[in-house]
Amino acid sequence: MKFESFVAKRYLLSQSKGVFSLITTIIGILGVCVGVAALITTLAVMSGFQNDIKNKVIGAQAHIMIMGMMPDGRYQEVQKTIENIKGIKATAPSIYGQAILNYQSQNQGVVLRGLDPVQEAKTSNLLASLTEGSFTTSEDKSPLVLGQELAYNMGIMVGDEVVLVSPATIAGALPKMKKFTVTGLLKTGYYEFDNTIAYTNLKSASDFLGLKGAITTLSVKLDNLDRAQTLAFEIDEATQKNYSVKTFMELNSNLYAALKLEKVMMFIILSLIILVASLNITSNLILFGTEKLRDIGIMRAMGASPAQIRKIFMLEGLFIASAGILSGLVLACILCWVIATFDIVQLPADIYYLTKVPVKMEFFDILSVILGSYVLCFISALYPAYKASRVNAVDAIRYG
């Protein structure tokens, strides 16, 4: 063991250490421990919510969406071109338009989405979100599937007939109205989808919007979600940039930006706990330098350089930080396990669509907390180490 490490460890574990110095050391370790545990646990919970929202959005939405008017016959060619790209798992045609949903004198603006249930099942989990009914009807009627939130807010049940009104596209033109039969209800778990989108088949949507068999969107499912941006560029090139190609991240950019900002701000705010704990380390090392003033003078007289004295104090601070960070990491793991296993916090299912707090510990978050804690603790030890290295050997031995 090197001289500096030996002395730092010896002083830290010294039995003759003053009671007050011992208490400040314990407080320093506990402060770092609590700060690290609080920060890791909070980031794990926020990552859990982010992951839950991401899964719900992706479950009801394609990984990549190709938007643009594609006539009947043309979109099938585009589908084949895209499906030949390596990494593309499946595609499905869709129609998006706006409409007004009318039921018993109630009106609600909705996004009307036309889809092919068979092809849609290959690109999303939307059909698995059905809680009642189906996407088809045995009668010669236009089917309509609504989100549970939208249906409950308007008092609509499966089997009810509703009217969709299309917004007038030409000044003075009368809006088109069409009767639909509600054949099913679904619950994606994402409020924005469940309260704003109405689903029907491609033919009914095309007739209602006057598209004559054309579609407005191609949904794409990927083998690897991490390659979304790269494959979006390849799709854009393969379609000769005739359409707008958007990844799920771009389609929900405001949501993901808000979630990311919240996580960053929470990291910064909770880092203040570790900063306060690092100040305890500073006071502990200053007190340590005062108590060991004579020892420092003797070491200087025996040939120890100022750099070696500084290193002893820096190592002392890092030993305290390491003990606090390690214990904080263990405590965070225990807290995350408890939160994920037991119903400590009951969430209202009608708001969050889950009853337990989701927890996901990510390696990058843990690494960031550990490195950030070491940096703060390292900075806190600089001044005490510098002050100790400036001690005059003769004065320290005489007056220490």
N, C-alpha and C positions, 0 to 999 in steps of 0.2 A: 504494500500500500504506500502511495506517495505521502510525503511529509504533510502536505496541505490537507489531504483527505483524512489522514490519521488524526491530526489535531482537531479538525472540524467535527469528526465523529466522536472523538473523545470528549470534547467540550459539550456536545449536544446530549450525550448520555451520562455526563458527569453526575455522580451522586452528591457532590458538594455544591451543586447548583443552588442558587438562592430560590426561596419559595416564590417570590414575586416573579423572578425570571422564568421559573418553571411554569407558573400560571400563564404568563404572556405567551410562552411557547405553545402551550396547549390551546390557548385561545386562537393563536395564529393558525394552528393546524385545523381546528374545528371550523374556523371562519372560511378557510379555503375549501374544506370538505363540504360545508353547507352550500357555498356558492357554486361549486362544481356540480354537486348533486341537483341543485335547483335548476341550473342552466341546462344540464343534459336532460333532465326529466321534462322540462318545459318544451325543449326542442323536439323531444321524442313524441310528446302529445301533439304538437303542431304538425309534425311530419305525418303522424297518424291521421289527423284530419285532412291534410293535403292529399295523402294517398287515397283516403276514402272518397273524397270529392273527385279526384282524378279517375278512379275506377268507375264511378257512377257516370261521369261525363263520357268517358271512352266507351262504356257499356251501351250507352244510348246514342252514340255519335261515331261516325267513321274516323279512322286514323287520318285519312286525307280526303278532302272534298274537291272535286273538279267542277267548277261552276261556270255555266254558260249555256245558252240555248242550243240544243242538239236535236235536230229533226229525227223522226222515226226512220230507222235505217242507218243514219249517220252515227247515232250513239252506240249501236252495236259494233260498228267498226272501231270506234274509239275504245270500247271495252276490250276488244280482242288485242288491240295494240298495247294497251296498258297491262293486261294480264300476261303478256309475253315478257315483261320486264322482270328480271330476277329480284325476288324479295316481295313481290305482290302476291298476296294469298287469294284475294277475291275482290270482285267489284259488284256494285248494284246500282241500278238507276233510281233516281228520285225526282220528285217535282216539289218545289217550294213556292208558295204563294201566300198572299194575305187575304183574310176574309173576316167577316163579322158573323159570329155565332149567335143565332136568335133562338130563344126558347121561352115560351110563356111570358112574352113582353120583356124578357131580359136580353140584353145585348152585351157581347164580350168580343173584343178584338182578338183574333188568334192567328197563328201561323199554320196554314194548311200544308201538310206534307203527304204527297202521294208516293206509294212504294209498292214493290212486288214482294209479298211476304216470303216467298221461296228464296229469292235472291238476297233479300234483306237479312235473312237468318245466317247467311254466310259472312256478313260484314259487321254485324253488331249483335248485342244481346237484347235488342228491343222486344222481340217476341217473347223472350223468357220473362219479361217484366209484366206480362199480362196477369192481372189478378182476377179478371172475370171476363167471360165471353171469348171472342176470337176476332180475327181480322176479316173474316168472310161472313156472308149471309146466304142462306139457302134460297131466299126470295129474290125476285128481280128488283132489288133496291140498292141504292148506293150505301155501302157500309161506312161507318165512322167510328174510330176508336179515340177515346179521350183520356187525358191524364186524370188520375183520381182527384187531384186538387181542383182542377177545372170543373169536373163533373159535380163534385160535392158543393162547390161554391155556387153553382147554378141549380142545384137540385135535380140533376139529370141522372137517370138510371138506364141500365141496359134494356133495350127494347123501345126506348122513347124515340120519337121523331123530332128532329131539329131542322132548322133552316140555315143554310149558309148564304150570306150575301157578299157578292164580290164588289170591291170598290170600283167605281166608274173610272175608266181609263181615258175617256174622251169627254170633254166638257159638254154638258147637256145630255149625254147618254144615260140611259137608265141602268142601274146596277143589276147584275144577273143574280137571280135567286134559285136555289136548288134544295130540294128536300133530301135529307140523309137520315138513315136509321142507325142509332147508336148500337153497335154490336159488341163492344168490349170496353174495358177500363184497364189502364196500366199504371204502374208505379215504378219509375226509374230510380227514385230516391234523390233526384235533383229537382228542386222546386221550380226552377226556371223552365224546365221541360214539361213537368207535370201540370203546370198552370197556364201554359201559353200555346202548346202545340196540339193540333187535332190531326189524326192520321186517317187516310183512306187509301184505296188502291189506285194504281196508275191511271186506269181508264176514267174513273170518276173524277180524279183531280184534273186530268187533261181536258175532259169535257167541260168541267166547271170553269176552268181558267181559259178555255178556248185555245188550247195549245195544239190541237189536231195531231195528237200522238207524240209530240215532242216532249223532251225532258229538260230540266234545268240544272240537274246536278248528277254527278257520278260519285258514289261513295266507294272508298278504297280501304281494304283491310291489309295490313302488313304482317309479314312473318316476325319482324323485329321492330318494335316501337321506337327504339333508339335511333333507327335509321330513317325516321320520318322526314327530316329536312333534306337528306341526301336523295331519297327516292322522290320527293316532291320536285326537286330540280330535274331529275331524270324524266319524270312524267311531263313536266313543262316542255322539255326538249323534244320528247317523243310526239307530243301533240302540236308541235311547231308553235308553241306559245299562243295558241288560239283561244285558250281558256284561262280562267283564274284558278290557280292551284294553291290551296291553303291546307296547312297541317292543323291538327287538333289544338296545338299550342297557339297558333295564330288566330284560330277561330274563337278561342277563349283567352285571348291575351290579357284582357283587363282583369279577369278572375285570377289567373296565375301570377300576374304582376302584383296584385294586391296581397295574395298569399305569401309571395316571396318577400315583399316589403314588411309584412307583419313579422315574419320570422327573423329578418335581419334586425328590425327594431327591438324585438324581444331579446335577441342575443346581446345587443348593445346595452340595453337597460339592465338586464340581469348580470352583465359583466361588472356592473358597479358593485355588486356584492363581493365579488372576488377582489376588486380594487380596494374596498374597505378592509378586507382580510389581509391583503398585501401590506397595508399600512401598519397592521399589527406586527407583521414580520419586521418592518422597519424599526418600530419602537423596541421590539425584542432584541434586535441586533445592536441597537444603540446602547441599550441596557447591558447587553452582553459585553460590549467593548469597554464600558465603564467598569464592570466587575473584573474583567481580565486585563486591566490596564498594565499591572505589574508583569503579568505573563507575556504581554505583547512586548514590553520593554526588554525582558530577558531574551525573548526570541530574536529581537532586533540586534541585541548585543552579541548574540551567538552567531549572527551572520544571516539571519532571515531578511530577505529583501522586502521592500514595500509591496512589490507585486505578489509575493507569497502571502503576506498578511492579507492583502485584498482578496486573494483567492480563497483563503481560509474562511473569511466572512461570506464570500459569495457562495461557497459550498454549504456553509451553515444555513443560509437562506434557502438554497435549493433543496437541501435535505428536508427542511420544514415544509416547503412547497410540495415535494414529492409525496410526503406522508399524507398531506391534506388532499392532494389530487387523487392518489390511489384509493384512499378511504372514501372520497367523494364519488369516485367511479363505482365502487362496490355499492354504496348507498343508493346511487341512481339506478343501478340494475335491480336492486331490491324494490325500490319504489315503483319502477316501471312494471315489474312483474306483479306487484300487488294491485296497481291500477288496472292492468289488463285482465287480471284474474277475478278480482272481486268487484262487486257493484258498490264501490265507495261513493262514486258520484253518479246519481241517476239522471240521465238525460231525457227530456221529453221526446218521445218517439215521433209525435206529430210534427215536430219542428226539425229535429236532426236526423230522423229516419234510422236511428240506432239508440240503444239504451246504455251501452258501455262507452267509456272514453277510449277511442282508438289510440294505440301506442305503437310507434315504429322507431326503433333506435337505428340511426344511420351512422355508418363508420365515419363519414366525412364530418358530421356534426360533432361526434365524440372527439375526433382528432383536432378539430378547430378549437373546442373547449380546452382540451389538454394543452395545446400549443399556446393558446391565448393566456391561459393561467400561468404557464411557465414564464411567458414574456413579462406579465405584470409583476410576478414575484421576483423575477430577475432585476427588473427596474427598481423595485422596492429595496433591494439589497445593495444597490450601487452607492448611495450616500454613506451608509454605515461602514461599508468596506473602504471607501475612499478616506473617510475620517480616521479609521483605525490605522491605515497605512501611513498617515502623516504624523503619527505619534513620535515624539522625540524619545529615544531609548533611555537617555540619562534621566530626564524628568519623570518618565514612567516608572523607572525603578526607584527613584528617590521619593516620589509623592504618591505612587500607585497603591 
